[in-house]
Amino acid sequence: MKIAILPGDGIGPEIVAEATKVLDALDLPIEMDHAPAGGVAYAAHGHPLPEATLQLAREADAVLFGAVGDWRYDQLERHLRPEQAILGLRRDLGLFANLRPALCYPQLAGASSLKPELVSGLDILILRDATGDVYFGQPRGRRMAADGHFPGDDEGFDTMRYARSEVERIAHVAFQAARRRRRRVTSVDKANVLETSRLWRDVMSEVGKAYPDVALEHMYVDNAAMQLVKAPKAFDVVVTGNMFGDILSDEAAMLTGSIGMLPSASLGAGKRGLYEPSHGSAPDIAGQGIANPLATILSAAMMLRFSLAQADAADRIEAAVRDVIASGLRTADIHAAGTTRVGTSAMGDAVVAALRAGQLPVEV
Ligand code: NAD
């Protein structure tokens, strides 16, 4: 198994180091090759996604990504900004599906801004198409009155569009994911207003017929936004387009109150995927050794499950993280009275120790 490790900017290198520590502890034949991406890559090579980094990702079975983003590069032209590293990888590797589980460990329910009983034990999956929709539709642009534009007012415009094939492929990912979970899919759209959504809804229903064991419901995006804060545990898999998913996945992430705990995966038609924490590069705490590495460690678990066919190893990592949380260890972002505060590296060590402890043969 060959994985490309792209730590990126800010806390990226710190949290990825802990994830590789955990992968090493599994004693699996995994080859890990590191490469720069994001602001550090721009500084060293003049591009956020250098050709050598892209090539490494193409040759790997999976990419483990830290985070990118650095205020020093915010003024660069769009195609040179750090976040182009992720967009470029998704585009080049054909990774159209973004999976974000939002999981709330009962011991961390107090960190949510919702009542603990609403979120304790929450386990939902937000699945978003990441390559289509109004973010990429053509034509797009700005028409300025000063350029002689008729009717003489400045305007900006974007095109929302989905092709049948794009909806079909994300629908299959949703129904297949639901089969590994509680067999319920909520498809989110705005079919009362948008033509794009009408096609989306029809195609979802058609694909759903091939999965009679999975319940499908349709929900308007405004209602979904409300239901997510009213009764989030009623959802299982939520599937939606790029823009609605962008917004709802951040809302779902905040339900748990701990962005440092949430992994994500970007998948395509094959087994290869890109795995990264849901949070950004957290420049405000970079270099202090206090970042929470668990989202990245859980992303590595998703990588083992989806790209490397190592479901047992993924289960072991997730169990080790549960054990560490149950033991009361907390990084600063999830710390509360009565728990023990630890740094990034100590948290990684604790997961490795729990992994090893879980491996011990049971004495009879
Ligand atoms: P952020 O997610 O980096 O940080 C938001 C807040 O959460 C900060 O207070 C930060 O300290 C905290 N936080 C985030 N991850 C944490 C962790 N693991 N442990 C403890 N605390 C954590 O979002 P932001 O501040 O809006 O953006 C910072 C930079 O990251 C920007 O340049 C942005 O463009 C970039 N960004 C990158 C990605 C990505 O790489 N996928 C995603 C979002 C933002």
Residues whose N, C-alpha, C, O or C-beta is under 5 A from the ligand:
A	BS01	NAD	G66 A67 V68 G69 D70 G260 P277 S278 H279 G280 S281 A282 P283 D284 I285 I290 A291 N292 D333
